Structure formats: structure tokens, C-alpha cells
């Protein structure tokens, strides 16, 4: 069956209209009607999800490669910028996934934020974020992608700092902006390079005309942009700090959608990246380092949301490793799987936090499986999916990534780091399940524990179904672009499962009853190192501003005060004239007798001339 | 009477309490913590009868050093305490008391009892204001107050100084 390409464009425009209409209704003067979120927002996102399935089913059924729709926007003599939409494998699968997860999170947020006086504004921000994210995902030129990129960054700032009276929240929002801006330097550099060398921002044109150019500089710029947005090592501290925002924000932005924008950019630009082995190596090593470092930090932290944030960062590192292996489709698969179970983990954490009266420390949780069975079950399913439990969502992507890694002939150091990070994932996942769901209760005796509200349970159920079935659905219906390695030794095939099981066994040994063991940690120094996040924020957040301020002071001091005032300006006249004056004065000092003698001689000469 | 310097018992008690809190942060479960807390209490009780202040001070110094080396890097902080996850979260939603003056009469009519009593309180405030200021000026320290603590009413029938600010402070969320 043939379908016109305009069907895809029309459905996207309908999606934008569905998401934008509730935002537009808030622009009228006066407050919105009570229950606006329930009557306008949730149905809009739900409908947008079902509409987004139409192009997906058509695309899968027809086996189409890509459909691009372009309009002219800004045209100059030498350079054109257009509005260009790309409907391919990535955008058509990610849009329904993002909308499905958003639907669940919006419904959850109606329960979570029901006591907030500005709940409607909160949902408006979420809708604007969603629109920006879809703009980013469907962009076929880098300028349009940049619009979406900055849009999600701004909404992230507004949503992290939602509780603006809290100093830590404001600091975290600013931190997110600054770290993302550092990454944006790379993206803007890449944009500038493309404009000057390739005269275009359209992706198709870039991929074709880049032949013969040294693409390493723009590729590294794109990697820097991805490192900033996707919290890779060096630009990672903003992600755990972003947990200051409400839990729905953490679930939507900082696990499923916004943080994967960096990886998505690299997936989109993978034809450019694969021409630069340097950039791919940087991706591989940076991703491996990020995966291990953040997994280490997750092992010892006690804040539930921060542990899940570190696990997000670790999985983003794994996605970066996959990009480094030149397997963008596998990275994309992991993005989609990760969205389901990570969002579910955050929603479960939100349910637990609300049930325990705002408690986020896992040392004050425990034994909630009978009081909150749905939350506990979904939390367990999400954690198991995260570890790559066979045939859950995470298994299909994670196992494939590790197989691709073990059968590649690339960096063994990166492979070892990734395998250790995989083991650590199992350790901290079991640690979370043990301390939060199992063991004896350590929370306050009287807590508002309960999960009778369908607005809480239904989203968890939907995401649970996604975490169980999404892997199977996507892998059965989408063909891989690159042929995977079909035969390998059994050890390599099973290495992911072996490493995960080893991680579980290690965790079980660590949480065994202490008995006579009085020391609660094996290595206090390592515990301190990982608890303080490797002392990275303490060093960088103090050293960098201090250096900037010192250099600024020196520049101002040297250039303005010393240069213009002392060496060029008024004091320069002193500097120049004083030696002359001193020399002239010195020459004429101490020779009064000579002056008198010369005066007398001159007088005698004049008188003689007059007389004679 | 509070002063700028801590006494020896105060220092010991502060060390004991923060040690217990950090012990709780290290412990995985309650009975484990209870065992170690009892051991810690025993260590403090062993030296409770020490009369030699030099020795007692040296013991305190040793204890502080031991606490410094064994403290938890991320100790447990209650959510609403400074440094906690909910600290100052709802400050932006707290509305000062004078906003009630600006309510529309139709809104005030919904709570007639409260607003009639409020008028009486405002009269009482006007009457007691001069006496409150007089008491504060009388008891003012040279160089200004050292703490935020306010003195109680000294005369029977008087109200404590600045009672209106205390009574009408914005309430915490959920309380």
C-alpha cells in the first residue's frame, strides 16, 4: 500500500497542534479553569501518542527508509536555512516512545503535584518541553535541531528550579545551564565549521559534501555538545544536582528525553562521526569512563533519586560507548528501552517518597512491599530491566551492546571498564531493592503510605508493560542496519549475563548480616571517594570560578590600570619626562663657579667689544 | 543563661549526639545501630566520673579526633532540616500575614469569626506596642543583642515583646 509522504507531515503537525493548544489556552487573561491539567493536558498527550502511532505503523509496514519534508525559511544570497522535517527510523520510533512515557508521567504528576498551587504552570512547562523535544528529534537541519536543543535546556532550567525558594534548587538549575552551555560551545563550533566549509546545515547535504574534509574538528565539537547534554565525565555533576526538581521532571527530562538528546545528536550525525576515528575513540573512552565512574558513585550514595540519576548517567555512558563502536542503531535501541524502565524507576521513587512523607534517604526506608505492592513490584521490574535481566526491555539492547563490544577489535580498556560498570549496575540495583523494598522498616512509624489512587497506579502499570514488552516489540519489527556478529564463543555470548550475576552475588555477600563484623564498609577511603563524587564538584566548582576571577582581575589590572593609566596614559608622561628633567638638571648641578666664570668672561668680552 | 563559650559538659554532649547521628548513618539496620550505640554509651559512661579537668579535656580532644576520622561523608539529614531535601522548599508559597488585610470583603465574609477576632487582636496589638518597645529598650544590651532570642513579659498582664510577629509567622507546610 502506498501512502503519500504528506501523511507523515500532517500527523506531526497534528501532534504539535495537540500539544500546543493547551499552552495557547493559558495565554488568555485570567486564571485557567480548575482541573485544566486533567481536562486539557493529559488528553492532549494521550491523543498525541495515539496519533504518533499512525506514521510509525505506516513506516514499519511499508519498509520506507526516510521521508523528508522541507520548506524555505531564511534565504540569503549564499546561504539558505529551511524548516526541514526528517521522518526516519529514529524520529518515528522515538516520538511515540517519548509521548507514551510523557503520558504516564503527566498522569503521575497530577497525583504528585496536586498540592502545588501552581500546578497548571508546571504542566505548561512540561508541554513546552515536549514540543521542543519533538522539534529536536524531527529536525533535518542542525539549526532547527539547535532550536530544540536550547528549548529543552531552558525548560530544564525552569523545571529544576521549580521550588525557587530553595537555594540548592536555584544552584542546581544554574549548574545545569552552565554545564550545558559549555557543551553548546562544541555544537556552535560544529555549526560554524559547517557553514564556512560546507555552506549548509542540512544533514543530507553535510553528509555528502563532507568528503575530502578533515571532519575531526566538527566531530569533536559534536562530541563535546553530547558530553554536556548527556552528562558525560567532566560535564556530569549537573545531572545528580538536577534531582532538586520535582520527581516528574526527573522522570521526564533527566532520564528519558532531554539527557538522551546528546546521544541522539551523535546518532543523527553518525555518518559524519564514522569518518573520524579520533572522534569515535573519544566517544568510546569517554563513555566507558563515565559508565564506570558514575556506577561507582551510585554504589555508596544514599539518596534514592541521586542513585537513579547516577544510574542514568552510567547508561548514558554505555550509549556513548555504543556510538564509539559505530553502532548508532544499537545506541538508539538502548535509548528507547532505557526510557521505559528509568521513567518507571523515577515514578516508583516518587511514590515511595510521597508515601514516606518526603523522605528520600534509603537508610530510612524498608519493608514497603506489603504496604505498596504495586510500587514495589514495578520498582523491582525496573531494576531488573536496568541490569539486563533476560527478556526484559533492557536485555535486548544491553546484551547486544556488550556482544558488539566483546566481538569488536577496539579498545580493551574501554571493554573492561564497561564490564565492571555492568557488574556495578547489578550491585547498586540489588542494593536499592534490598534497602527500599525489603529488609526491616526504618521509616517513621506514622507515614501516609498508600497507593490507592489510580493516577498513581495506572502510569506504573503502563510503564511496567513497556519495560517488559518494548524490547520484544521493537526488535521484532525493526531490522538492524548493520549485520551483527552471528557466531562467537559461548563465553563472549554470555559475558553480560555472567557479569550481571557476579554483580548480584557480590551484592548479596556485601549485604549479608554483619555478625561480628563491626566495620560497615570494606574501604573507608574508597567509600569517601565515591560518596564525595570523586571530589570532582568540590575541586571544579571552586577552582574554575577562582581561576576565572583571578585571570579577570589580572586582565583588568594589567590592561586597564597598568597599561592605559601607567604605561600609556598620564603616568607615561611622568615616566618619559622625568629622566629628561633629571638628566638636564644633573648636568647643571654643582658648576656654579663655572657659570660665574663664564658669565664674567662673557661680560668682559662684551665690554671689550663696546670699548674697542 | 546562654553565653558565647561552651562549657565542658556541653561539648561532651554535643560530641555524643553527633557521634550517635553518624553511627546511625553508618548502620544498615536498627538493631545493629542500637548495639553500637550502647557500646558508645558505655565508652562515655566509663569516664563520666572523671574529676581531673585536664584529663577530661584530653579525652574530649581524643574523642573529637576519633569522630573526625570516622564520620560519615554523607550523614543523614532530616528532610526539613538545613541541608535536607525539603528544606525551604515551600518558602515561596508562604504568604505574610498582612496579605489578609487586602482580601476582598466578599472573601472576608467567608470567615466572619476569624476576621472579627482579628480586629480585637489588632486593637490589643496597638495597646501593647508601646509597652513592648519600652521593655525591649530597657533590656537592650550594650552593642546590640547577641542572639535572636526575645525576652518574656516581665509584668503580669503584659504581652511578650513582638508577640504579633511570632503569632502570625507563616506556618510550615502540613503543620
Interface residues (C-beta under 8 A of the other chain):
Chain A: X117 X163 X164 X165 X166 X167 X168 X169 X301 X302 X303 X357 X358 X359 X360 X361 X363 X364 X435 X439 X440 X442 X511 X514 X518 X520 X521 X524 X527 X528 X531 X532
Chain B: X24 X25 X26 X27 X28 X29 X30 X32 X36 X70 X73 X74 X76 X79 X80 X85 X86 X87 X88 X89 X90 X91 X92 X93
